[in-house]
Amino acid sequence: MKFLKSVKDEMKQVTWPTGQEISKYTSTVIVTVLLFGVFFAVVDFGIVEIMDLIMSI
């Protein structure tokens, strides 16, 4: 029971993000994931093309 009381006391001290902050952070994560996805797709395409060029020689 002492542990649960400590957890409750700690949770009262937590600063929770506002709805606007959550939206901002979520959109930042989505944009970052999309940019990384495009980057790795371009790199993958480039590597495949280079490997095809090397293999055709």
N, CA, C and O of each residue as an XYZ file, in Angstrom:
228
protein
N       0.825     -1.209      0.000
C       0.000      0.000      0.000
C       0.865      1.267      0.000
O       0.505      2.278     -0.604
N       2.005      1.193      0.686
C       2.890      2.351      0.723
C       3.398      2.680     -0.684
O       3.518      3.845     -1.064
N       3.693      1.618     -1.447
C       4.166      1.812     -2.815
C       3.115      2.530     -3.659
O       3.435      3.468     -4.390
N       1.859      2.089     -3.557
C       0.793      2.706     -4.342
C       0.569      4.160     -3.942
O       0.276      5.000     -4.793
N       0.703      4.459     -2.668
C       0.577      5.847     -2.221
C       1.705      6.687     -2.800
O       1.488      7.832     -3.197
N       2.916      6.120     -2.851
C       4.053      6.843     -3.436
C       3.826      7.096     -4.925
O       4.138      8.172     -5.434
N       3.284      6.103     -5.610
C       2.989      6.261     -7.028
C       1.963      7.370     -7.222
O       2.122      8.217     -8.102
N       0.919      7.371     -6.414
C      -0.125      8.404     -6.506
C       0.471      9.790     -6.272
O       0.146     10.731     -6.995
N       1.333      9.923     -5.275
C       1.961     11.211     -4.992
C       2.849     11.668     -6.153
O       2.859     12.849     -6.500
N       3.583     10.744     -6.744
C       4.441     11.087     -7.889
C       3.603     11.514     -9.093
O       3.965     12.456     -9.798
N       2.489     10.828     -9.330
C       1.640     11.154    -10.474
C       1.036     12.556    -10.338
O       0.745     13.198    -11.347
N       0.846     13.028     -9.129
C       0.331     14.384     -8.919
C       1.372     15.429     -9.320
O       1.015     16.559     -9.651
N       2.649     15.065     -9.292
C       3.714     16.007     -9.611
C       4.028     16.052    -11.114
O       4.775     16.918    -11.571
N       3.459     15.125    -11.864
C       3.726     15.064    -13.298
C       3.072     16.241    -13.998
O       1.930     16.591    -13.701
N       3.794     16.852    -14.924
C       3.237     17.918    -15.756
C       2.762     17.291    -17.059
O       3.580     16.871    -17.878
N       1.470     17.224    -17.255
C       0.906     16.584    -18.430
C       0.812     17.596    -19.574
O       0.510     18.766    -19.341
N       1.069     17.153    -20.803
C       0.980     18.077    -21.945
C      -0.472     18.449    -22.243
O      -1.399     17.685    -21.972
N      -0.639     19.632    -22.803
C      -1.976     20.076    -23.187
C      -2.360     19.418    -24.510
O      -1.521     18.815    -25.179
N      -3.608     19.536    -24.875
C      -4.079     18.974    -26.139
C      -3.354     19.579    -27.332
O      -3.050     18.885    -28.302
N      -3.076     20.892    -27.253
C      -2.372     21.579    -28.334
C      -0.934     21.053    -28.451
O      -0.428     20.872    -29.559
N      -0.283     20.810    -27.321
C       1.081     20.267    -27.340
C       1.095     18.858    -27.924
O       1.987     18.512    -28.699
N       0.112     18.050    -27.555
C       0.030     16.690    -28.077
C      -0.135     16.709    -29.591
O       0.503     15.930    -30.299
N      -0.994     17.600    -30.089
C      -1.187     17.719    -31.538
C       0.109     18.130    -32.233
O       0.461     17.587    -33.280
N       0.807     19.085    -31.646
C       2.071     19.565    -32.214
C       3.100     18.436    -32.247
O       3.754     18.224    -33.267
N       3.245     17.716    -31.142
C       4.222     16.632    -31.065
C       3.866     15.496    -32.019
O       4.744     14.908    -32.650
N       2.574     15.193    -32.120
C       2.130     14.117    -33.014
C       2.413     14.468    -34.464
O       2.902     13.629    -35.221
N       2.110     15.699    -34.857
C       2.371     16.095    -36.248
C       3.873     16.113    -36.533
O       4.298     15.764    -37.635
N       4.674     16.515    -35.554
C       6.127     16.494    -35.728
C       6.623     15.075    -35.953
O       7.463     14.842    -36.823
N       6.121     14.139    -35.191
C       6.532     12.737    -35.339
C       6.107     12.203    -36.704
O       6.892     11.528    -37.371
N       4.885     12.492    -37.126
C       4.389     11.985    -38.417
C       5.220     12.546    -39.567
O       5.607     11.805    -40.471
N       5.496     13.846    -39.540
C       6.300     14.464    -40.609
C       7.710     13.868    -40.618
O       8.248     13.575    -41.686
N       8.305     13.689    -39.451
C       9.647     13.116    -39.371
C       9.680     11.695    -39.920
O      10.592     11.339    -40.667
N       8.703     10.890    -39.561
C       8.639      9.514    -40.061
C       8.484      9.503    -41.579
O       9.131      8.710    -42.263
N       7.640     10.368    -42.103
C       7.454     10.433    -43.557
C       8.738     10.859    -44.262
O       9.096     10.288    -45.293
N       9.431     11.852    -43.720
C      10.680     12.298    -44.325
C      11.735     11.193    -44.311
O      12.428     10.980    -45.306
N      11.855     10.497    -43.196
C      12.803      9.384    -43.134
C      12.408      8.285    -44.105
O      13.272      7.681    -44.742
N      11.118      8.019    -44.226
C      10.647      7.000    -45.165
C      11.010      7.352    -46.592
O      11.483      6.497    -47.340
N      10.794      8.605    -46.982
C      11.150      9.054    -48.334
C      12.662      8.966    -48.525
O      13.126      8.496    -49.564
N      13.430      9.411    -47.541
C      14.888      9.367    -47.628
C      15.376      7.943    -47.861
O      16.173      7.700    -48.767
N      14.903      7.000    -47.049
C      15.370      5.624    -47.182
C      14.874      4.974    -48.472
O      15.562      4.118    -49.028
N      13.700      5.361    -48.956
C      13.217      4.842    -50.232
C      14.114      5.315    -51.367
O      14.444      4.535    -52.260
N      14.515      6.591    -51.343
C      15.408      7.133    -52.374
C      16.771      6.450    -52.310
O      17.328      6.073    -53.340
N      17.305      6.293    -51.105
C      18.601      5.617    -50.949
C      18.507      4.176    -51.438
O      19.403      3.704    -52.137
N      17.443      3.477    -51.085
C      17.258      2.096    -51.520
C      17.175      2.023    -53.046
O      17.794      1.158    -53.665
N      16.415      2.924    -53.641
C      16.296      2.949    -55.095
C      17.664      3.188    -55.736
O      18.016      2.539    -56.721
N      18.430      4.122    -55.172
C      19.762      4.410    -55.698
C      20.690      3.211    -55.609
O      21.424      2.920    -56.554
N      20.664      2.521    -54.495
C      21.519      1.340    -54.327
C      21.125      0.249    -55.318
O      21.995     -0.390    -55.909
N      19.835      0.031    -55.503
C      19.370     -0.982    -56.460
C      19.830     -0.620    -57.869
O      20.296     -1.487    -58.609
N      19.703      0.649    -58.244
C      20.123      1.070    -59.576
C      21.629      0.897    -59.758
O      22.073      0.442    -60.812
N      22.411      1.251    -58.756
C      23.862      1.079    -58.845
C      24.230     -0.395    -58.953
O      25.105     -0.763    -59.737
N      23.567     -1.240    -58.169
C      23.837     -2.685    -58.223
C      23.456     -3.248    -59.595
O      24.184     -4.084    -60.131
N      22.342     -2.815    -60.171
C      21.942     -3.260    -61.514
C      22.972     -2.822    -62.554
O      23.305     -3.580    -63.464
N      23.471     -1.599    -62.413
C      24.480     -1.093    -63.344
C      25.763     -1.918    -63.246
O      26.355     -2.279    -64.263
N      26.185     -2.213    -62.020
C      27.392     -3.015    -61.803
C      27.210     -4.422    -62.362
O      28.126     -4.965    -62.979
N      26.047     -5.013    -62.156
C      25.809     -6.387    -62.596
C      25.691     -6.484    -64.116
O      25.951     -7.541    -64.690
N      25.303     -5.402    -64.764
C      25.140     -5.452    -66.230
C      26.463     -5.259    -66.966
O      26.530     -5.449    -68.181
N      27.494     -4.892    -66.252
C      28.800     -4.678    -66.902
C      29.525     -5.985    -67.099
O      30.636     -6.002    -67.629
